[in-house]
Amino acid sequence: LRKRLRKSLISVISSDAISEIYNAYDIIGDIAIIKVQNASSKSARTIAKAIMNVHSNVKTVLAQTSAVTGDFRLRSLKHVDGENKTRTIHKEFRCLYSVDVGKCYFSPRLSNERLRITKMIEPLEVIINMFAGVGCFSVLIAKYANPARVYSIDVNPLAVEFMKKNIRLNRVYDLVVPLLGNSKEIINRQLAGLADRVLMPLPAKALEYLPFAVAALKISGGWIHYYDFEYAEKNGIPAESTTMKVAKKLAALDVGFTFPFSRVVRTTGPNWRQVALDIHITSLSDKS
Ligand SMILES: C[S@@+](CC[C@H](N)C(=O)[O-])C[C@H]1O[C@@H](n2cnc3c(N)ncnc32)[C@H](O)[C@@H]1O
């Protein structure tokens, strides 16, 4: 499809501009989100029309006009073409996710990571998702991994509303428990010592919140799925610096740990990578 898009644009905009958008658009449900210099320009509309032509299911094209920022991890969006809306339903691995892309975080680029984690889970695990958004990790796990419970926390009230809707849409009522609030406080108040596995899909806060992820684990230990953004030169290894800073933090908590796996999940900017690090906590001290 992307080849067809390139072909349909080649006569109207420069090949540099095509390359720029080629890897830089996401499709969420029937909404495409593009990154262009000027969202009101003629070339933005040309690109939008070409995308709608090639992807016949796309009804709306929005331009991302800011970086993803703030506690709720939102981006500014501007309508370019098609129906003027920000709500849609996205399908991924036979799960349905209702989402308002202007008011909640959502990235289809994390789908393989969601699947990787889901495949690691043993039956009847208790899972805590500290930064759950509209519930994509939580719903997928509930649907395919046979967990005992997935406590699914987010601080954005609207994300939790969509999470509740997604629990209903995917019929995972008793398995996913939606919780509104700051995951630090919720773990301290009601979830300490309960989890076999904790998910931390928020790079901006993961290091600060790591002690709370450790506190959420059962006394026998468990797994933490940690995410970070790292800068790396061409041949640098981004996971290396993540591993070093996490090791330092865990050593200060006096817990036993290993790092069985790490990988680059996606590129987030020139030389910037999102890194996933699996942490196995093998023993807990009284300090954590
Ligand atoms: C990068 S998004 C990840 C969402 C989801 N896991 C996904 O993959 O689509 C991070 C989420 O963390 C939430 N968040 C930010 N700070 C939080 C906090 N202190 N406690 C709970 N959730 C928080 C944001 O509202 C946002 O929805």
The ligand as a Gaussian input file, in Angstrom:
#p B3LYP/6-31G(d) Opt

LIG

0 1
 C        2.678000       6.364000      26.639000
 S        1.029000       6.195000      27.227000
 C        0.848000       4.422000      27.156000
 C       -0.581000       4.001000      27.080000
 C       -0.811000       2.530000      26.752000
 N       -0.068000       1.650000      27.609000
 C       -0.590000       2.233000      25.313000
 O        0.335000       1.479000      24.984000
 O       -1.355000       2.722000      24.484000
 C        1.220000       6.528000      28.944000
 C       -0.061000       6.677000      29.734000
 O        0.291000       6.906000      31.107000
 C       -0.638000       7.780000      31.694000
 N       -0.008000       8.357000      32.900000
 C        0.873000       9.377000      32.984000
 N        1.275000       9.550000      34.258000
 C        0.637000       8.609000      35.005000
 C        0.651000       8.268000      36.384000
 N        1.401000       8.927000      37.235000
 N       -0.107000       7.227000      36.795000
 C       -0.895000       6.540000      35.909000
 N       -0.940000       6.832000      34.592000
 C       -0.183000       7.837000      34.129000
 C       -0.995000       8.765000      30.594000
 O       -2.256000       9.362000      30.802000
 C       -0.948000       7.856000      29.344000
 O       -2.226000       7.380000      29.014000

